[in-house]
């Protein structure tokens, strides 16, 4: 927004401030809504990746702690 679009003549009113805040808030909300799908997809992908890594590390740790006992009869 250019500064030359609206130049108040005199005092700044409560309505001027409210209008400016609504304009800024509307821009932020539009930005969030347009990126919401990407954010959700990224979060799901990160969660799945963490589950896979946890599973593989747990599987490896279980294999390392696994003891084989051999019993022989004489």
mmCIF file of the N, C-alpha and C atoms, coordinates in Angstrom:
data_MODEL
# 
_entry.id   MODEL 
# 
loop_
_atom_site.group_PDB 
_atom_site.id 
_atom_site.type_symbol 
_atom_site.label_atom_id 
_atom_site.label_alt_id 
_atom_site.label_comp_id 
_atom_site.label_asym_id 
_atom_site.label_entity_id 
_atom_site.label_seq_id 
_atom_site.pdbx_PDB_ins_code 
_atom_site.Cartn_x 
_atom_site.Cartn_y 
_atom_site.Cartn_z 
_atom_site.occupancy 
_atom_site.B_iso_or_equiv 
_atom_site.pdbx_formal_charge 
_atom_site.auth_seq_id 
_atom_site.auth_comp_id 
_atom_site.auth_asym_id 
_atom_site.auth_atom_id 
_atom_site.pdbx_PDB_model_num 
ATOM 1   N N  . UNK A 1 1  ? 0.843   -1.161  0.000  1.00 0.00 ? 1  UNK A N  1 
ATOM 2   C CA . UNK A 1 1  ? 0.000   0.000   0.000  1.00 0.00 ? 1  UNK A CA 1 
ATOM 3   C C  . UNK A 1 1  ? 0.893   1.231   0.000  1.00 0.00 ? 1  UNK A C  1 
ATOM 4   N N  . UNK A 1 2  ? 0.592   2.165   -0.859 1.00 0.00 ? 2  UNK A N  1 
ATOM 5   C CA . UNK A 1 2  ? 1.387   3.388   -0.931 1.00 0.00 ? 2  UNK A CA 1 
ATOM 6   C C  . UNK A 1 2  ? 0.895   4.403   0.076  1.00 0.00 ? 2  UNK A C  1 
ATOM 7   N N  . UNK A 1 3  ? 1.817   5.200   0.550  1.00 0.00 ? 3  UNK A N  1 
ATOM 8   C CA . UNK A 1 3  ? 1.466   6.206   1.554  1.00 0.00 ? 3  UNK A CA 1 
ATOM 9   C C  . UNK A 1 3  ? 0.624   7.313   0.959  1.00 0.00 ? 3  UNK A C  1 
ATOM 10  N N  . UNK A 1 4  ? 0.688   7.529   -0.351 1.00 0.00 ? 4  UNK A N  1 
ATOM 11  C CA . UNK A 1 4  ? -0.035  8.622   -0.969 1.00 0.00 ? 4  UNK A CA 1 
ATOM 12  C C  . UNK A 1 4  ? -1.502  8.287   -1.254 1.00 0.00 ? 4  UNK A C  1 
ATOM 13  N N  . UNK A 1 5  ? -1.942  7.084   -0.945 1.00 0.00 ? 5  UNK A N  1 
ATOM 14  C CA . UNK A 1 5  ? -3.327  6.703   -1.221 1.00 0.00 ? 5  UNK A CA 1 
ATOM 15  C C  . UNK A 1 5  ? -4.306  7.432   -0.316 1.00 0.00 ? 5  UNK A C  1 
ATOM 16  N N  . UNK A 1 6  ? -3.999  7.534   0.940  1.00 0.00 ? 6  UNK A N  1 
ATOM 17  C CA . UNK A 1 6  ? -4.925  8.179   1.867  1.00 0.00 ? 6  UNK A CA 1 
ATOM 18  C C  . UNK A 1 6  ? -4.127  9.060   2.812  1.00 0.00 ? 6  UNK A C  1 
ATOM 19  N N  . UNK A 1 7  ? -4.326  10.348  2.677  1.00 0.00 ? 7  UNK A N  1 
ATOM 20  C CA . UNK A 1 7  ? -3.659  11.293  3.566  1.00 0.00 ? 7  UNK A CA 1 
ATOM 21  C C  . UNK A 1 7  ? -4.751  11.953  4.398  1.00 0.00 ? 7  UNK A C  1 
ATOM 22  N N  . UNK A 1 8  ? -4.763  11.674  5.717  1.00 0.00 ? 8  UNK A N  1 
ATOM 23  C CA . UNK A 1 8  ? -5.814  12.270  6.541  1.00 0.00 ? 8  UNK A CA 1 
ATOM 24  C C  . UNK A 1 8  ? -5.610  13.766  6.689  1.00 0.00 ? 8  UNK A C  1 
ATOM 25  N N  . UNK A 1 9  ? -6.708  14.476  6.586  1.00 0.00 ? 9  UNK A N  1 
ATOM 26  C CA . UNK A 1 9  ? -6.625  15.926  6.790  1.00 0.00 ? 9  UNK A CA 1 
ATOM 27  C C  . UNK A 1 9  ? -7.147  16.214  8.187  1.00 0.00 ? 9  UNK A C  1 
ATOM 28  N N  . UNK A 1 10 ? -6.257  16.442  9.088  1.00 0.00 ? 10 UNK A N  1 
ATOM 29  C CA . UNK A 1 10 ? -6.676  16.717  10.457 1.00 0.00 ? 10 UNK A CA 1 
ATOM 30  C C  . UNK A 1 10 ? -6.334  15.569  11.381 1.00 0.00 ? 10 UNK A C  1 
ATOM 31  N N  . UNK A 1 11 ? -7.307  15.216  12.215 1.00 0.00 ? 11 UNK A N  1 
ATOM 32  C CA . UNK A 1 11 ? -7.078  14.224  13.247 1.00 0.00 ? 11 UNK A CA 1 
ATOM 33  C C  . UNK A 1 11 ? -7.336  12.816  12.727 1.00 0.00 ? 11 UNK A C  1 
ATOM 34  N N  . UNK A 1 12 ? -6.641  11.872  13.309 1.00 0.00 ? 12 UNK A N  1 
ATOM 35  C CA . UNK A 1 12 ? -6.870  10.456  12.993 1.00 0.00 ? 12 UNK A CA 1 
ATOM 36  C C  . UNK A 1 12 ? -7.981  9.969   13.916 1.00 0.00 ? 12 UNK A C  1 
ATOM 37  N N  . UNK A 1 13 ? -8.997  9.391   13.312 1.00 0.00 ? 13 UNK A N  1 
ATOM 38  C CA . UNK A 1 13 ? -10.147 8.950   14.097 1.00 0.00 ? 13 UNK A CA 1 
ATOM 39  C C  . UNK A 1 13 ? -10.037 7.474   14.437 1.00 0.00 ? 13 UNK A C  1 
ATOM 40  N N  . UNK A 1 14 ? -10.915 7.054   15.321 1.00 0.00 ? 14 UNK A N  1 
ATOM 41  C CA . UNK A 1 14 ? -10.981 5.653   15.708 1.00 0.00 ? 14 UNK A CA 1 
ATOM 42  C C  . UNK A 1 14 ? -11.339 4.800   14.490 1.00 0.00 ? 14 UNK A C  1 
ATOM 43  N N  . UNK A 1 15 ? -12.184 5.308   13.635 1.00 0.00 ? 15 UNK A N  1 
ATOM 44  C CA . UNK A 1 15 ? -12.583 4.590   12.424 1.00 0.00 ? 15 UNK A CA 1 
ATOM 45  C C  . UNK A 1 15 ? -11.403 4.370   11.478 1.00 0.00 ? 15 UNK A C  1 
ATOM 46  N N  . UNK A 1 16 ? -10.512 5.360   11.379 1.00 0.00 ? 16 UNK A N  1 
ATOM 47  C CA . UNK A 1 16 ? -9.316  5.210   10.544 1.00 0.00 ? 16 UNK A CA 1 
ATOM 48  C C  . UNK A 1 16 ? -8.431  4.064   11.045 1.00 0.00 ? 16 UNK A C  1 
ATOM 49  N N  . UNK A 1 17 ? -8.240  4.020   12.348 1.00 0.00 ? 17 UNK A N  1 
ATOM 50  C CA . UNK A 1 17 ? -7.396  2.979   12.941 1.00 0.00 ? 17 UNK A CA 1 
ATOM 51  C C  . UNK A 1 17 ? -8.040  1.596   12.742 1.00 0.00 ? 17 UNK A C  1 
ATOM 52  N N  . UNK A 1 18 ? -9.357  1.521   12.995 1.00 0.00 ? 18 UNK A N  1 
ATOM 53  C CA . UNK A 1 18 ? -10.054 0.237   12.820 1.00 0.00 ? 18 UNK A CA 1 
ATOM 54  C C  . UNK A 1 18 ? -9.991  -0.241  11.380 1.00 0.00 ? 18 UNK A C  1 
ATOM 55  N N  . UNK A 1 19 ? -10.161 0.653   10.430 1.00 0.00 ? 19 UNK A N  1 
ATOM 56  C CA . UNK A 1 19 ? -10.104 0.286   9.020  1.00 0.00 ? 19 UNK A CA 1 
ATOM 57  C C  . UNK A 1 19 ? -8.722  -0.236  8.648  1.00 0.00 ? 19 UNK A C  1 
ATOM 58  N N  . UNK A 1 20 ? -7.691  0.408   9.142  1.00 0.00 ? 20 UNK A N  1 
ATOM 59  C CA . UNK A 1 20 ? -6.321  -0.023  8.847  1.00 0.00 ? 20 UNK A CA 1 
ATOM 60  C C  . UNK A 1 20 ? -6.032  -1.390  9.462  1.00 0.00 ? 20 UNK A C  1 
ATOM 61  N N  . UNK A 1 21 ? -6.467  -1.597  10.705 1.00 0.00 ? 21 UNK A N  1 
ATOM 62  C CA . UNK A 1 21 ? -6.252  -2.889  11.353 1.00 0.00 ? 21 UNK A CA 1 
ATOM 63  C C  . UNK A 1 21 ? -7.007  -4.009  10.649 1.00 0.00 ? 21 UNK A C  1 
ATOM 64  N N  . UNK A 1 22 ? -8.226  -3.733  10.192 1.00 0.00 ? 22 UNK A N  1 
ATOM 65  C CA . UNK A 1 22 ? -8.992  -4.747  9.439  1.00 0.00 ? 22 UNK A CA 1 
ATOM 66  C C  . UNK A 1 22 ? -8.292  -5.100  8.131  1.00 0.00 ? 22 UNK A C  1 
ATOM 67  N N  . UNK A 1 23 ? -7.735  -4.102  7.464  1.00 0.00 ? 23 UNK A N  1 
ATOM 68  C CA . UNK A 1 23 ? -7.026  -4.352  6.208  1.00 0.00 ? 23 UNK A CA 1 
ATOM 69  C C  . UNK A 1 23 ? -5.800  -5.231  6.434  1.00 0.00 ? 23 UNK A C  1 
ATOM 70  N N  . UNK A 1 24 ? -5.057  -4.950  7.488  1.00 0.00 ? 24 UNK A N  1 
ATOM 71  C CA . UNK A 1 24 ? -3.868  -5.754  7.795  1.00 0.00 ? 24 UNK A CA 1 
ATOM 72  C C  . UNK A 1 24 ? -4.272  -7.166  8.196  1.00 0.00 ? 24 UNK A C  1 
ATOM 73  N N  . UNK A 1 25 ? -5.288  -7.296  9.039  1.00 0.00 ? 25 UNK A N  1 
ATOM 74  C CA . UNK A 1 25 ? -5.742  -8.594  9.504  1.00 0.00 ? 25 UNK A CA 1 
ATOM 75  C C  . UNK A 1 25 ? -6.283  -9.418  8.346  1.00 0.00 ? 25 UNK A C  1 
ATOM 76  N N  . UNK A 1 26 ? -6.997  -8.808  7.433  1.00 0.00 ? 26 UNK A N  1 
ATOM 77  C CA . UNK A 1 26 ? -7.539  -9.525  6.279  1.00 0.00 ? 26 UNK A CA 1 
ATOM 78  C C  . UNK A 1 26 ? -6.431  -10.097 5.407  1.00 0.00 ? 26 UNK A C  1 
ATOM 79  N N  . UNK A 1 27 ? -5.356  -9.352  5.230  1.00 0.00 ? 27 UNK A N  1 
ATOM 80  C CA . UNK A 1 27 ? -4.223  -9.841  4.439  1.00 0.00 ? 27 UNK A CA 1 
ATOM 81  C C  . UNK A 1 27 ? -3.556  -11.040 5.080  1.00 0.00 ? 27 UNK A C  1 
ATOM 82  N N  . UNK A 1 28 ? -3.427  -11.012 6.409  1.00 0.00 ? 28 UNK A N  1 
ATOM 83  C CA . UNK A 1 28 ? -2.810  -12.116 7.133  1.00 0.00 ? 28 UNK A CA 1 
ATOM 84  C C  . UNK A 1 28 ? -3.687  -13.358 7.048  1.00 0.00 ? 28 UNK A C  1 
ATOM 85  N N  . UNK A 1 29 ? -4.990  -13.208 7.218  1.00 0.00 ? 29 UNK A N  1 
ATOM 86  C CA . UNK A 1 29 ? -5.905  -14.347 7.166  1.00 0.00 ? 29 UNK A CA 1 
ATOM 87  C C  . UNK A 1 29 ? -5.906  -14.989 5.780  1.00 0.00 ? 29 UNK A C  1 
ATOM 88  N N  . UNK A 1 30 ? -5.873  -14.182 4.725  1.00 0.00 ? 30 UNK A N  1 
ATOM 89  C CA . UNK A 1 30 ? -5.831  -14.729 3.366  1.00 0.00 ? 30 UNK A CA 1 
ATOM 90  C C  . UNK A 1 30 ? -4.542  -15.506 3.145  1.00 0.00 ? 30 UNK A C  1 
ATOM 91  N N  . UNK A 1 31 ? -3.440  -15.010 3.663  1.00 0.00 ? 31 UNK A N  1 
ATOM 92  C CA . UNK A 1 31 ? -2.156  -15.688 3.516  1.00 0.00 ? 31 UNK A CA 1 
ATOM 93  C C  . UNK A 1 31 ? -2.170  -17.036 4.230  1.00 0.00 ? 31 UNK A C  1 
ATOM 94  N N  . UNK A 1 32 ? -2.722  -17.077 5.428  1.00 0.00 ? 32 UNK A N  1 
ATOM 95  C CA . UNK A 1 32 ? -2.786  -18.322 6.199  1.00 0.00 ? 32 UNK A CA 1 
ATOM 96  C C  . UNK A 1 32 ? -3.693  -19.327 5.502  1.00 0.00 ? 32 UNK A C  1 
ATOM 97  N N  . UNK A 1 33 ? -4.847  -18.891 5.023  1.00 0.00 ? 33 UNK A N  1 
ATOM 98  C CA . UNK A 1 33 ? -5.780  -19.810 4.362  1.00 0.00 ? 33 UNK A CA 1 
ATOM 99  C C  . UNK A 1 33 ? -5.185  -20.381 3.091  1.00 0.00 ? 33 UNK A C  1 
ATOM 100 N N  . UNK A 1 34 ? -4.417  -19.605 2.351  1.00 0.00 ? 34 UNK A N  1 
ATOM 101 C CA . UNK A 1 34 ? -3.837  -20.102 1.119  1.00 0.00 ? 34 UNK A CA 1 
ATOM 102 C C  . UNK A 1 34 ? -2.721  -21.106 1.387  1.00 0.00 ? 34 UNK A C  1 
ATOM 103 N N  . UNK A 1 35 ? -2.076  -21.027 2.529  1.00 0.00 ? 35 UNK A N  1 
ATOM 104 C CA . UNK A 1 35 ? -0.973  -21.938 2.856  1.00 0.00 ? 35 UNK A CA 1 
ATOM 105 C C  . UNK A 1 35 ? -1.385  -23.072 3.772  1.00 0.00 ? 35 UNK A C  1 
ATOM 106 N N  . UNK A 1 36 ? -2.628  -23.110 4.228  1.00 0.00 ? 36 UNK A N  1 
ATOM 107 C CA . UNK A 1 36 ? -3.083  -24.094 5.210  1.00 0.00 ? 36 UNK A CA 1 
ATOM 108 C C  . UNK A 1 36 ? -2.885  -25.521 4.718  1.00 0.00 ? 36 UNK A C  1 
ATOM 109 N N  . UNK A 1 37 ? -3.218  -25.822 3.473  1.00 0.00 ? 37 UNK A N  1 
ATOM 110 C CA . UNK A 1 37 ? -3.078  -27.179 2.941  1.00 0.00 ? 37 UNK A CA 1 
ATOM 111 C C  . UNK A 1 37 ? -1.610  -27.618 2.949  1.00 0.00 ? 37 UNK A C  1 
ATOM 112 N N  . UNK A 1 38 ? -0.715  -26.727 2.586  1.00 0.00 ? 38 UNK A N  1 
ATOM 113 C CA . UNK A 1 38 ? 0.708   -27.067 2.571  1.00 0.00 ? 38 UNK A CA 1 
ATOM 114 C C  . UNK A 1 38 ? 1.220   -27.326 3.990  1.00 0.00 ? 38 UNK A C  1 
ATOM 115 N N  . UNK A 1 39 ? 0.766   -26.535 4.938  1.00 0.00 ? 39 UNK A N  1 
ATOM 116 C CA . UNK A 1 39 ? 1.191   -26.704 6.331  1.00 0.00 ? 39 UNK A CA 1 
ATOM 117 C C  . UNK A 1 39 ? 0.702   -28.039 6.870  1.00 0.00 ? 39 UNK A C  1 
ATOM 118 N N  . UNK A 1 40 ? -0.557  -28.384 6.599  1.00 0.00 ? 40 UNK A N  1 
ATOM 119 C CA . UNK A 1 40 ? -1.112  -29.650 7.071  1.00 0.00 ? 40 UNK A CA 1 
ATOM 120 C C  . UNK A 1 40 ? -0.380  -30.823 6.430  1.00 0.00 ? 40 UNK A C  1 
ATOM 121 N N  . UNK A 1 41 ? -0.145  -30.758 5.132  1.00 0.00 ? 41 UNK A N  1 
ATOM 122 C CA . UNK A 1 41 ? 0.559   -31.843 4.437  1.00 0.00 ? 41 UNK A CA 1 
ATOM 123 C C  . UNK A 1 41 ? 1.975   -32.009 4.981  1.00 0.00 ? 41 UNK A C  1 
ATOM 124 N N  . UNK A 1 42 ? 2.656   -30.915 5.240  1.00 0.00 ? 42 UNK A N  1 
ATOM 125 C CA . UNK A 1 42 ? 4.000   -30.982 5.801  1.00 0.00 ? 42 UNK A CA 1 
ATOM 126 C C  . UNK A 1 42 ? 4.004   -31.602 7.195  1.00 0.00 ? 42 UNK A C  1 
ATOM 127 N N  . UNK A 1 43 ? 3.030   -31.258 8.000  1.00 0.00 ? 43 UNK A N  1 
ATOM 128 C CA . UNK A 1 43 ? 2.928   -31.827 9.347  1.00 0.00 ? 43 UNK A CA 1 
ATOM 129 C C  . UNK A 1 43 ? 2.668   -33.322 9.324  1.00 0.00 ? 43 UNK A C  1 
ATOM 130 N N  . UNK A 1 44 ? 1.783   -33.753 8.430  1.00 0.00 ? 44 UNK A N  1 
ATOM 131 C CA . UNK A 1 44 ? 1.487   -35.184 8.302  1.00 0.00 ? 44 UNK A CA 1 
ATOM 132 C C  . UNK A 1 44 ? 2.727   -35.934 7.822  1.00 0.00 ? 44 UNK A C  1 
ATOM 133 N N  . UNK A 1 45 ? 3.419   -35.380 6.839  1.00 0.00 ? 45 UNK A N  1 
ATOM 134 C CA . UNK A 1 45 ? 4.630   -36.023 6.316  1.00 0.00 ? 45 UNK A CA 1 
ATOM 135 C C  . UNK A 1 45 ? 5.699   -36.134 7.407  1.00 0.00 ? 45 UNK A C  1 
ATOM 136 N N  . UNK A 1 46 ? 5.861   -35.103 8.208  1.00 0.00 ? 46 UNK A N  1 
ATOM 137 C CA . UNK A 1 46 ? 6.843   -35.132 9.292  1.00 0.00 ? 46 UNK A CA 1 
ATOM 138 C C  . UNK A 1 46 ? 6.474   -36.185 10.338 1.00 0.00 ? 46 UNK A C  1 
ATOM 139 N N  . UNK A 1 47 ? 5.188   -36.302 10.667 1.00 0.00 ? 47 UNK A N  1 
ATOM 140 C CA . UNK A 1 47 ? 4.744   -37.295 11.644 1.00 0.00 ? 47 UNK A CA 1 
ATOM 141 C C  . UNK A 1 47 ? 4.989   -38.717 11.140 1.00 0.00 ? 47 UNK A C  1 
ATOM 142 N N  . UNK A 1 48 ? 4.680   -38.968 9.876  1.00 0.00 ? 48 UNK A N  1 
ATOM 143 C CA . UNK A 1 48 ? 4.903   -40.297 9.303  1.00 0.00 ? 48 UNK A CA 1 
ATOM 144 C C  . UNK A 1 48 ? 6.394   -40.624 9.289  1.00 0.00 ? 48 UNK A C  1 
ATOM 145 N N  . UNK A 1 49 ? 7.211   -39.663 8.912  1.00 0.00 ? 49 UNK A N  1 
ATOM 146 C CA . UNK A 1 49 ? 8.659   -39.867 8.886  1.00 0.00 ? 49 UNK A CA 1 
ATOM 147 C C  . UNK A 1 49 ? 9.194   -40.184 10.284 1.00 0.00 ? 49 UNK A C  1 
ATOM 148 N N  . UNK A 1 50 ? 8.696   -39.482 11.296 1.00 0.00 ? 50 UNK A N  1 
ATOM 149 C CA . UNK A 1 50 ? 9.138   -39.747 12.669 1.00 0.00 ? 50 UNK A CA 1 
ATOM 150 C C  . UNK A 1 50 ? 8.714   -41.135 13.128 1.00 0.00 ? 50 UNK A C  1 
ATOM 151 N N  . UNK A 1 51 ? 7.511   -41.576 12.756 1.00 0.00 ? 51 UNK A N  1 
ATOM 152 C CA . UNK A 1 51 ? 7.064   -42.917 13.113 1.00 0.00 ? 51 UNK A CA 1 
ATOM 153 C C  . UNK A 1 51 ? 7.939   -43.983 12.462 1.00 0.00 ? 51 UNK A C  1 
ATOM 154 N N  . UNK A 1 52 ? 8.290   -43.804 11.213 1.00 0.00 ? 52 UNK A N  1 
ATOM 155 C CA . UNK A 1 52 ? 9.139   -44.771 10.516 1.00 0.00 ? 52 UNK A CA 1 
ATOM 156 C C  . UNK A 1 52 ? 10.518  -44.834 11.165 1.00 0.00 ? 52 UNK A C  1 
ATOM 157 N N  . UNK A 1 53 ? 11.099  -43.677 11.454 1.00 0.00 ? 53 UNK A N  1 
ATOM 158 C CA . UNK A 1 53 ? 12.424  -43.652 12.092 1.00 0.00 ? 53 UNK A CA 1 
ATOM 159 C C  . UNK A 1 53 ? 12.372  -44.313 13.466 1.00 0.00 ? 53 UNK A C  1 
ATOM 160 N N  . UNK A 1 54 ? 11.339  -44.027 14.248 1.00 0.00 ? 54 UNK A N  1 
ATOM 161 C CA . UNK A 1 54 ? 11.191  -44.636 15.573 1.00 0.00 ? 54 UNK A CA 1 
ATOM 162 C C  . UNK A 1 54 ? 11.065  -46.147 15.464 1.00 0.00 ? 54 UNK A C  1 
ATOM 163 N N  . UNK A 1 55 ? 10.280  -46.618 14.511 1.00 0.00 ? 55 UNK A N  1 
ATOM 164 C CA . UNK A 1 55 ? 10.105  -48.054 14.314 1.00 0.00 ? 55 UNK A CA 1 
ATOM 165 C C  . UNK A 1 55 ? 11.432  -48.719 13.965 1.00 0.00 ? 55 UNK A C  1 
ATOM 166 N N  . UNK A 1 56 ? 12.161  -48.120 13.021 1.00 0.00 ? 56 UNK A N  1 
ATOM 167 C CA . UNK A 1 56 ? 13.430  -48.721 12.598 1.00 0.00 ? 56 UNK A CA 1 
ATOM 168 C C  . UNK A 1 56 ? 14.468  -48.712 13.721 1.00 0.00 ? 56 UNK A C  1 
ATOM 169 N N  . UNK A 1 57 ? 14.533  -47.644 14.488 1.00 0.00 ? 57 UNK A N  1 
ATOM 170 C CA . UNK A 1 57 ? 15.474  -47.605 15.609 1.00 0.00 ? 57 UNK A CA 1 
ATOM 171 C C  . UNK A 1 57 ? 15.088  -48.603 16.696 1.00 0.00 ? 57 UNK A C  1 
ATOM 172 N N  . UNK A 1 58 ? 13.811  -48.755 16.953 1.00 0.00 ? 58 UNK A N  1 
ATOM 173 C CA . UNK A 1 58 ? 13.347  -49.740 17.936 1.00 0.00 ? 58 UNK A CA 1 
ATOM 174 C C  . UNK A 1 58 ? 13.628  -51.161 17.484 1.00 0.00 ? 58 UNK A C  1 
ATOM 175 N N  . UNK A 1 59 ? 13.462  -51.413 16.218 1.00 0.00 ? 59 UNK A N  1 
ATOM 176 C CA . UNK A 1 59 ? 13.729  -52.738 15.667 1.00 0.00 ? 59 UNK A CA 1 
ATOM 177 C C  . UNK A 1 59 ? 15.216  -53.066 15.800 1.00 0.00 ? 59 UNK A C  1 
ATOM 178 N N  . UNK A 1 60 ? 16.056  -52.079 15.529 1.00 0.00 ? 60 UNK A N  1 
ATOM 179 C CA . UNK A 1 60 ? 17.501  -52.274 15.630 1.00 0.00 ? 60 UNK A CA 1 
ATOM 180 C C  . UNK A 1 60 ? 17.904  -52.515 17.084 1.00 0.00 ? 60 UNK A C  1 
ATOM 181 N N  . UNK A 1 61 ? 17.359  -51.767 18.011 1.00 0.00 ? 61 UNK A N  1 
ATOM 182 C CA . UNK A 1 61 ? 17.691  -51.920 19.424 1.00 0.00 ? 61 UNK A CA 1 
ATOM 183 C C  . UNK A 1 61 ? 17.215  -53.280 19.939 1.00 0.00 ? 61 UNK A C  1 
ATOM 184 N N  . UNK A 1 62 ? 16.068  -53.727 19.475 1.00 0.00 ? 62 UNK A N  1 
ATOM 185 C CA . UNK A 1 62 ? 15.561  -55.039 19.876 1.00 0.00 ? 62 UNK A CA 1 
ATOM 186 C C  . UNK A 1 62 ? 16.457  -56.158 19.386 1.00 0.00 ? 62 UNK A C  1 
ATOM 187 N N  . UNK A 1 63 ? 17.003  -56.005 18.216 1.00 0.00 ? 63 UNK A N  1 
ATOM 188 C CA . UNK A 1 63 ? 17.901  -57.010 17.655 1.00 0.00 ? 63 UNK A CA 1 
ATOM 189 C C  . UNK A 1 63 ? 19.214  -57.051 18.439 1.00 0.00 ? 63 UNK A C  1 
ATOM 190 N N  . UNK A 1 64 ? 19.693  -55.892 18.885 1.00 0.00 ? 64 UNK A N  1 
ATOM 191 C CA . UNK A 1 64 ? 20.950  -55.834 19.626 1.00 0.00 ? 64 UNK A CA 1 
ATOM 192 C C  . UNK A 1 64 ? 20.811  -56.439 21.019 1.00 0.00 ? 64 UNK A C  1 
ATOM 193 N N  . UNK A 1 65 ? 19.646  -56.354 21.637 1.00 0.00 ? 65 UNK A N  1 
ATOM 194 C CA . UNK A 1 65 ? 19.434  -56.870 22.986 1.00 0.00 ? 65 UNK A CA 1 
ATOM 195 C C  . UNK A 1 65 ? 18.946  -58.316 22.980 1.00 0.00 ? 65 UNK A C  1 
ATOM 196 N N  . UNK A 1 66 ? 18.681  -58.867 21.826 1.00 0.00 ? 66 UNK A N  1 
ATOM 197 C CA . UNK A 1 66 ? 18.161  -60.218 21.720 1.00 0.00 ? 66 UNK A CA 1 
ATOM 198 C C  . UNK A 1 66 ? 19.268  -61.220 22.043 1.00 0.00 ? 66 UNK A C  1 
ATOM 199 N N  . UNK A 1 67 ? 19.000  -62.122 22.961 1.00 0.00 ? 67 UNK A N  1 
ATOM 200 C CA . UNK A 1 67 ? 19.980  -63.125 23.368 1.00 0.00 ? 67 UNK A CA 1 
ATOM 201 C C  . UNK A 1 67 ? 19.521  -64.493 22.896 1.00 0.00 ? 67 UNK A C  1 
ATOM 202 N N  . UNK A 1 68 ? 20.439  -65.241 22.338 1.00 0.00 ? 68 UNK A N  1 
ATOM 203 C CA . UNK A 1 68 ? 20.128  -66.606 21.905 1.00 0.00 ? 68 UNK A CA 1 
ATOM 204 C C  . UNK A 1 68 ? 20.736  -67.552 22.923 1.00 0.00 ? 68 UNK A C  1 
ATOM 205 N N  . UNK A 1 69 ? 19.905  -68.397 23.499 1.00 0.00 ? 69 UNK A N  1 
ATOM 206 C CA . UNK A 1 69 ? 20.352  -69.381 24.484 1.00 0.00 ? 69 UNK A CA 1 
ATOM 207 C C  . UNK A 1 69 ? 20.300  -70.743 23.824 1.00 0.00 ? 69 UNK A C  1 
ATOM 208 N N  . UNK A 1 70 ? 21.412  -71.435 23.862 1.00 0.00 ? 70 UNK A N  1 
ATOM 209 C CA . UNK A 1 70 ? 21.483  -72.770 23.257 1.00 0.00 ? 70 UNK A CA 1 
ATOM 210 C C  . UNK A 1 70 ? 21.593  -73.788 24.385 1.00 0.00 ? 70 UNK A C  1 
ATOM 211 N N  . UNK A 1 71 ? 20.701  -74.722 24.404 1.00 0.00 ? 71 UNK A N  1 
ATOM 212 C CA . UNK A 1 71 ? 20.708  -75.756 25.419 1.00 0.00 ? 71 UNK A CA 1 
ATOM 213 C C  . UNK A 1 71 ? 21.174  -77.067 24.768 1.00 0.00 ? 71 UNK A C  1 
ATOM 214 N N  . UNK A 1 72 ? 22.195  -77.685 25.387 1.00 0.00 ? 72 UNK A N  1 
ATOM 215 C CA . UNK A 1 72 ? 22.697  -78.963 24.866 1.00 0.00 ? 72 UNK A CA 1 
ATOM 216 C C  . UNK A 1 72 ? 22.501  -80.040 25.915 1.00 0.00 ? 72 UNK A C  1 
ATOM 217 N N  . UNK A 1 73 ? 22.043  -81.179 25.474 1.00 0.00 ? 73 UNK A N  1 
ATOM 218 C CA . UNK A 1 73 ? 21.901  -82.317 26.375 1.00 0.00 ? 73 UNK A CA 1 
ATOM 219 C C  . UNK A 1 73 ? 23.067  -83.265 26.156 1.00 0.00 ? 73 UNK A C  1 
ATOM 220 N N  . UNK A 1 74 ? 23.601  -83.705 27.204 1.00 0.00 ? 74 UNK A N  1 
ATOM 221 C CA . UNK A 1 74 ? 24.740  -84.621 27.089 1.00 0.00 ? 74 UNK A CA 1 
ATOM 222 C C  . UNK A 1 74 ? 24.313  -86.018 27.391 1.00 0.00 ? 74 UNK A C  1 
# 
